[in-house]
């Protein structure tokens, strides 16, 4: 079977009503990748544990970078702009992001900095 036939089969599959659903809602496509790059430039500190993220580590290392949706993907409709909005994404370790899950768990409390302790 030639590559032409494989491509034709895909097209025919879509024509006969195969529904196309994204692999993971809110975490694919060029707009999402651009938003993640903006988050990486904005900060390299995990918003969940306030520890530095080693940007040399790659997925699936538990301490690698991941973009956490502040408002969970599960709670948003399929084409909501917040899915790819950098304001709805925060830097996190992969393990911290996974531990937080779908956002139904309590959001992290902000740690106090040393200047506030002395007050």
MODELLER restraints for C-alpha pairs under 7 A, 6 or more apart:
rsr = mdl.restraints
at = mdl.atoms
rsr.add(forms.Gaussian(group=physical.xy_distance, feature=features.Distance(at['CA:25:A'], at['CA:78:A']), mean=6.74, stdev=0.5))
rsr.add(forms.Gaussian(group=physical.xy_distance, feature=features.Distance(at['CA:26:A'], at['CA:73:A']), mean=6.41, stdev=0.5))
rsr.add(forms.Gaussian(group=physical.xy_distance, feature=features.Distance(at['CA:26:A'], at['CA:83:A']), mean=4.82, stdev=0.5))
rsr.add(forms.Gaussian(group=physical.xy_distance, feature=features.Distance(at['CA:26:A'], at['CA:84:A']), mean=6.57, stdev=0.5))
rsr.add(forms.Gaussian(group=physical.xy_distance, feature=features.Distance(at['CA:31:A'], at['CA:84:A']), mean=5.99, stdev=0.5))
rsr.add(forms.Gaussian(group=physical.xy_distance, feature=features.Distance(at['CA:32:A'], at['CA:84:A']), mean=4.78, stdev=0.5))
rsr.add(forms.Gaussian(group=physical.xy_distance, feature=features.Distance(at['CA:35:A'], at['CA:84:A']), mean=6.11, stdev=0.5))
rsr.add(forms.Gaussian(group=physical.xy_distance, feature=features.Distance(at['CA:35:A'], at['CA:85:A']), mean=6.35, stdev=0.5))
rsr.add(forms.Gaussian(group=physical.xy_distance, feature=features.Distance(at['CA:35:A'], at['CA:86:A']), mean=4.91, stdev=0.5))
rsr.add(forms.Gaussian(group=physical.xy_distance, feature=features.Distance(at['CA:36:A'], at['CA:67:A']), mean=6.26, stdev=0.5))
rsr.add(forms.Gaussian(group=physical.xy_distance, feature=features.Distance(at['CA:36:A'], at['CA:86:A']), mean=6.98, stdev=0.5))
rsr.add(forms.Gaussian(group=physical.xy_distance, feature=features.Distance(at['CA:38:A'], at['CA:86:A']), mean=6.75, stdev=0.5))
rsr.add(forms.Gaussian(group=physical.xy_distance, feature=features.Distance(at['CA:39:A'], at['CA:86:A']), mean=6.32, stdev=0.5))
rsr.add(forms.Gaussian(group=physical.xy_distance, feature=features.Distance(at['CA:39:A'], at['CA:89:A']), mean=6.83, stdev=0.5))
rsr.add(forms.Gaussian(group=physical.xy_distance, feature=features.Distance(at['CA:39:A'], at['CA:90:A']), mean=6.47, stdev=0.5))
rsr.add(forms.Gaussian(group=physical.xy_distance, feature=features.Distance(at['CA:39:A'], at['CA:91:A']), mean=6.35, stdev=0.5))
rsr.add(forms.Gaussian(group=physical.xy_distance, feature=features.Distance(at['CA:40:A'], at['CA:91:A']), mean=6.85, stdev=0.5))
rsr.add(forms.Gaussian(group=physical.xy_distance, feature=features.Distance(at['CA:43:A'], at['CA:91:A']), mean=6.76, stdev=0.5))
rsr.add(forms.Gaussian(group=physical.xy_distance, feature=features.Distance(at['CA:44:A'], at['CA:52:A']), mean=6.06, stdev=0.5))
rsr.add(forms.Gaussian(group=physical.xy_distance, feature=features.Distance(at['CA:44:A'], at['CA:53:A']), mean=5.44, stdev=0.5))
rsr.add(forms.Gaussian(group=physical.xy_distance, feature=features.Distance(at['CA:44:A'], at['CA:91:A']), mean=6.50, stdev=0.5))
rsr.add(forms.Gaussian(group=physical.xy_distance, feature=features.Distance(at['CA:45:A'], at['CA:51:A']), mean=5.58, stdev=0.5))
rsr.add(forms.Gaussian(group=physical.xy_distance, feature=features.Distance(at['CA:45:A'], at['CA:52:A']), mean=4.41, stdev=0.5))
rsr.add(forms.Gaussian(group=physical.xy_distance, feature=features.Distance(at['CA:45:A'], at['CA:53:A']), mean=5.54, stdev=0.5))
rsr.add(forms.Gaussian(group=physical.xy_distance, feature=features.Distance(at['CA:45:A'], at['CA:91:A']), mean=6.52, stdev=0.5))
rsr.add(forms.Gaussian(group=physical.xy_distance, feature=features.Distance(at['CA:46:A'], at['CA:52:A']), mean=6.20, stdev=0.5))
rsr.add(forms.Gaussian(group=physical.xy_distance, feature=features.Distance(at['CA:46:A'], at['CA:53:A']), mean=6.30, stdev=0.5))
rsr.add(forms.Gaussian(group=physical.xy_distance, feature=features.Distance(at['CA:46:A'], at['CA:91:A']), mean=5.28, stdev=0.5))
rsr.add(forms.Gaussian(group=physical.xy_distance, feature=features.Distance(at['CA:46:A'], at['CA:92:A']), mean=4.12, stdev=0.5))
rsr.add(forms.Gaussian(group=physical.xy_distance, feature=features.Distance(at['CA:46:A'], at['CA:93:A']), mean=5.94, stdev=0.5))
rsr.add(forms.Gaussian(group=physical.xy_distance, feature=features.Distance(at['CA:47:A'], at['CA:90:A']), mean=6.54, stdev=0.5))
rsr.add(forms.Gaussian(group=physical.xy_distance, feature=features.Distance(at['CA:47:A'], at['CA:91:A']), mean=6.10, stdev=0.5))
rsr.add(forms.Gaussian(group=physical.xy_distance, feature=features.Distance(at['CA:47:A'], at['CA:92:A']), mean=5.83, stdev=0.5))
rsr.add(forms.Gaussian(group=physical.xy_distance, feature=features.Distance(at['CA:48:A'], at['CA:92:A']), mean=6.44, stdev=0.5))
rsr.add(forms.Gaussian(group=physical.xy_distance, feature=features.Distance(at['CA:48:A'], at['CA:96:A']), mean=6.43, stdev=0.5))
rsr.add(forms.Gaussian(group=physical.xy_distance, feature=features.Distance(at['CA:48:A'], at['CA:108:A']), mean=5.62, stdev=0.5))
rsr.add(forms.Gaussian(group=physical.xy_distance, feature=features.Distance(at['CA:53:A'], at['CA:63:A']), mean=6.84, stdev=0.5))
rsr.add(forms.Gaussian(group=physical.xy_distance, feature=features.Distance(at['CA:53:A'], at['CA:64:A']), mean=6.62, stdev=0.5))
rsr.add(forms.Gaussian(group=physical.xy_distance, feature=features.Distance(at['CA:53:A'], at['CA:65:A']), mean=6.23, stdev=0.5))
rsr.add(forms.Gaussian(group=physical.xy_distance, feature=features.Distance(at['CA:53:A'], at['CA:93:A']), mean=6.45, stdev=0.5))
rsr.add(forms.Gaussian(group=physical.xy_distance, feature=features.Distance(at['CA:54:A'], at['CA:64:A']), mean=6.41, stdev=0.5))
rsr.add(forms.Gaussian(group=physical.xy_distance, feature=features.Distance(at['CA:55:A'], at['CA:64:A']), mean=6.63, stdev=0.5))
rsr.add(forms.Gaussian(group=physical.xy_distance, feature=features.Distance(at['CA:55:A'], at['CA:65:A']), mean=6.41, stdev=0.5))
rsr.add(forms.Gaussian(group=physical.xy_distance, feature=features.Distance(at['CA:57:A'], at['CA:64:A']), mean=4.98, stdev=0.5))
rsr.add(forms.Gaussian(group=physical.xy_distance, feature=features.Distance(at['CA:58:A'], at['CA:64:A']), mean=5.54, stdev=0.5))
rsr.add(forms.Gaussian(group=physical.xy_distance, feature=features.Distance(at['CA:62:A'], at['CA:93:A']), mean=6.67, stdev=0.5))
rsr.add(forms.Gaussian(group=physical.xy_distance, feature=features.Distance(at['CA:62:A'], at['CA:94:A']), mean=5.10, stdev=0.5))
rsr.add(forms.Gaussian(group=physical.xy_distance, feature=features.Distance(at['CA:62:A'], at['CA:95:A']), mean=4.76, stdev=0.5))
rsr.add(forms.Gaussian(group=physical.xy_distance, feature=features.Distance(at['CA:63:A'], at['CA:93:A']), mean=5.05, stdev=0.5))
rsr.add(forms.Gaussian(group=physical.xy_distance, feature=features.Distance(at['CA:63:A'], at['CA:94:A']), mean=5.85, stdev=0.5))
rsr.add(forms.Gaussian(group=physical.xy_distance, feature=features.Distance(at['CA:63:A'], at['CA:95:A']), mean=6.33, stdev=0.5))
rsr.add(forms.Gaussian(group=physical.xy_distance, feature=features.Distance(at['CA:64:A'], at['CA:93:A']), mean=5.49, stdev=0.5))
rsr.add(forms.Gaussian(group=physical.xy_distance, feature=features.Distance(at['CA:64:A'], at['CA:94:A']), mean=5.68, stdev=0.5))
rsr.add(forms.Gaussian(group=physical.xy_distance, feature=features.Distance(at['CA:65:A'], at['CA:91:A']), mean=6.83, stdev=0.5))
rsr.add(forms.Gaussian(group=physical.xy_distance, feature=features.Distance(at['CA:65:A'], at['CA:92:A']), mean=5.96, stdev=0.5))
rsr.add(forms.Gaussian(group=physical.xy_distance, feature=features.Distance(at['CA:65:A'], at['CA:93:A']), mean=5.06, stdev=0.5))
rsr.add(forms.Gaussian(group=physical.xy_distance, feature=features.Distance(at['CA:65:A'], at['CA:94:A']), mean=5.94, stdev=0.5))
rsr.add(forms.Gaussian(group=physical.xy_distance, feature=features.Distance(at['CA:66:A'], at['CA:91:A']), mean=6.11, stdev=0.5))
rsr.add(forms.Gaussian(group=physical.xy_distance, feature=features.Distance(at['CA:66:A'], at['CA:92:A']), mean=5.31, stdev=0.5))
rsr.add(forms.Gaussian(group=physical.xy_distance, feature=features.Distance(at['CA:66:A'], at['CA:93:A']), mean=5.73, stdev=0.5))
rsr.add(forms.Gaussian(group=physical.xy_distance, feature=features.Distance(at['CA:66:A'], at['CA:94:A']), mean=5.19, stdev=0.5))
rsr.add(forms.Gaussian(group=physical.xy_distance, feature=features.Distance(at['CA:67:A'], at['CA:89:A']), mean=5.79, stdev=0.5))
rsr.add(forms.Gaussian(group=physical.xy_distance, feature=features.Distance(at['CA:67:A'], at['CA:90:A']), mean=5.57, stdev=0.5))
rsr.add(forms.Gaussian(group=physical.xy_distance, feature=features.Distance(at['CA:67:A'], at['CA:91:A']), mean=4.97, stdev=0.5))
rsr.add(forms.Gaussian(group=physical.xy_distance, feature=features.Distance(at['CA:67:A'], at['CA:92:A']), mean=5.94, stdev=0.5))
rsr.add(forms.Gaussian(group=physical.xy_distance, feature=features.Distance(at['CA:68:A'], at['CA:89:A']), mean=5.34, stdev=0.5))
rsr.add(forms.Gaussian(group=physical.xy_distance, feature=features.Distance(at['CA:68:A'], at['CA:90:A']), mean=5.13, stdev=0.5))
rsr.add(forms.Gaussian(group=physical.xy_distance, feature=features.Distance(at['CA:68:A'], at['CA:91:A']), mean=6.14, stdev=0.5))
rsr.add(forms.Gaussian(group=physical.xy_distance, feature=features.Distance(at['CA:68:A'], at['CA:92:A']), mean=6.09, stdev=0.5))
rsr.add(forms.Gaussian(group=physical.xy_distance, feature=features.Distance(at['CA:68:A'], at['CA:97:A']), mean=5.97, stdev=0.5))
rsr.add(forms.Gaussian(group=physical.xy_distance, feature=features.Distance(at['CA:69:A'], at['CA:88:A']), mean=5.59, stdev=0.5))
rsr.add(forms.Gaussian(group=physical.xy_distance, feature=features.Distance(at['CA:69:A'], at['CA:89:A']), mean=4.66, stdev=0.5))
rsr.add(forms.Gaussian(group=physical.xy_distance, feature=features.Distance(at['CA:69:A'], at['CA:90:A']), mean=6.52, stdev=0.5))
rsr.add(forms.Gaussian(group=physical.xy_distance, feature=features.Distance(at['CA:70:A'], at['CA:88:A']), mean=5.27, stdev=0.5))
rsr.add(forms.Gaussian(group=physical.xy_distance, feature=features.Distance(at['CA:70:A'], at['CA:89:A']), mean=5.88, stdev=0.5))
rsr.add(forms.Gaussian(group=physical.xy_distance, feature=features.Distance(at['CA:70:A'], at['CA:90:A']), mean=6.75, stdev=0.5))
rsr.add(forms.Gaussian(group=physical.xy_distance, feature=features.Distance(at['CA:71:A'], at['CA:88:A']), mean=6.44, stdev=0.5))
rsr.add(forms.Gaussian(group=physical.xy_distance, feature=features.Distance(at['CA:71:A'], at['CA:103:A']), mean=6.93, stdev=0.5))
rsr.add(forms.Gaussian(group=physical.xy_distance, feature=features.Distance(at['CA:72:A'], at['CA:102:A']), mean=5.62, stdev=0.5))
rsr.add(forms.Gaussian(group=physical.xy_distance, feature=features.Distance(at['CA:72:A'], at['CA:103:A']), mean=5.16, stdev=0.5))
rsr.add(forms.Gaussian(group=physical.xy_distance, feature=features.Distance(at['CA:73:A'], at['CA:83:A']), mean=6.69, stdev=0.5))
rsr.add(forms.Gaussian(group=physical.xy_distance, feature=features.Distance(at['CA:74:A'], at['CA:102:A']), mean=6.46, stdev=0.5))
rsr.add(forms.Gaussian(group=physical.xy_distance, feature=features.Distance(at['CA:82:A'], at['CA:88:A']), mean=6.01, stdev=0.5))
